[in-house]
């Protein structure tokens, strides 16, 4: 049965927004998670990704009695454009090599469309992703727990629906609605191999093949001793361009002060697509980061720890990564959660130079996973009682929860955390804090900002209707 779209303008706005570069996005893949309803498979979660990195469509599809999941190139679906796939979904059915998939509307047959020009998913990569989200309904009488156990019993076992969604990069499985995301990835970026050599920065812009190099540009800010001393833009026509099998590369250079840091913004058609910091590792302005980079020069280990998404060892690695990050931000940190003998303690205790305390819990899941919020409140009170008993009642104590999920992924849990006076650090916040380690950081100023955010959130709940963004 055909659905009705509630806001067709959102669809038009999305495709109008990506029009300058849509023709160059050749690696288009469709991933899905579908559940059997009667004789049909109904989409629960799906993603159409317009990429430029020579993606590989997975040949491994999940098939059990009641679950189907997989990934195809758009060409395998015999659909000639992303817009045609969106229209097919709104029409109610998509044909695939493995049989049809249905996309159903809400109970009234309506699908809702939302245009997200700055998708949270891109923030982690310091990139602009344009997204269109279609929201429908679900019609399945199956118990979700039974589906999880069915997947665990399959020949290639999965730990439930969320594990399948993770396998195909579909994000957090949402409540009782069907979601299809259409995501256009960035078409330009600052090459991570760009460097600074003494008093000259050598940034390189990466641009998808097929796009006009004259419409590319590089904006920049030069930061020296914590102050911006220069801003500017280099036009694509002034860059030295080369082309290989994968991408176009535009090289340029910027004269700077020795020891300066350069933030670069790669743009196409006037839209910034990605930003990146250029640093001379021999003159990092933050001594803690400089010392750490002596052992992990490109922060590869730290970034991998902050990206953890599983349980067990992944969760322990996350705690270690957060401890390292907080130390580079100027906190003294004790990792209590790293040993089985202190499992009932907070994961981390962090203290500022002024001796204000953060009690930190880390999670790779939602905020309420394993009663994390209530445990954090209880452990924070334990710390306060210990300080009072030792005559240190003047020290301030702030509960902090850190998750590797995005703010959008934990939105349903934010209200409870805010009402409890907990400062929430999400994926986006971790990325911003990592950027802050490039400079000398005043940990007490960071602490005061967090306290202010917590108070503003509490005030917002006491006076409903005054919206603000915690992160």
Secondary structure as UniProt FT lines:
FT   STRAND          4..5
FT   HELIX           8..17
FT   TURN            18..21
FT   HELIX           22..24
FT   STRAND          27..37
FT   TURN            38..39
FT   STRAND          40..51
FT   STRAND          62..63
FT   STRAND          67..73
FT   HELIX           74..77
FT   HELIX           82..91
FT   STRAND          93..94
FT   TURN            97..98
FT   STRAND          101..102
FT   TURN            107..108
FT   STRAND          110..116
FT   TURN            117..118
FT   HELIX           120..123
FT   TURN            124..126
FT   STRAND          130..135
FT   HELIX           144..152
FT   HELIX           161..167
FT   TURN            168..169
FT   STRAND          179..184
FT   STRAND          188..190
FT   TURN            192..193
FT   STRAND          195..197
FT   TURN            198..199
FT   STRAND          200..202
FT   STRAND          204..208
FT   TURN            209..210
FT   HELIX           213..215
FT   STRAND          216..224
FT   TURN            225..226
FT   STRAND          227..235
FT   HELIX           236..238
FT   STRAND          240..243
FT   STRAND          247..251
FT   STRAND          254..255
FT   TURN            258..259
FT   STRAND          261..268
FT   TURN            269..270
FT   STRAND          271..278
FT   HELIX           281..283
FT   HELIX           287..293
FT   TURN            294..295
FT   TURN            297..298
FT   HELIX           300..306
FT   HELIX           313..328
FT   TURN            329..330
FT   STRAND          332..335
FT   TURN            337..338
FT   HELIX           340..342
FT   TURN            343..344
FT   STRAND          348..351
FT   TURN            353..354
FT   STRAND          357..363
FT   TURN            367..368
FT   HELIX           369..371
FT   HELIX           372..389
FT   TURN            390..391
FT   TURN            393..394
FT   STRAND          397..403
FT   TURN            407..410
FT   HELIX           411..419
FT   TURN            420..421
FT   STRAND          423..425
FT   HELIX           427..436
FT   TURN            437..438
FT   HELIX           443..462
FT   TURN            464..465
//
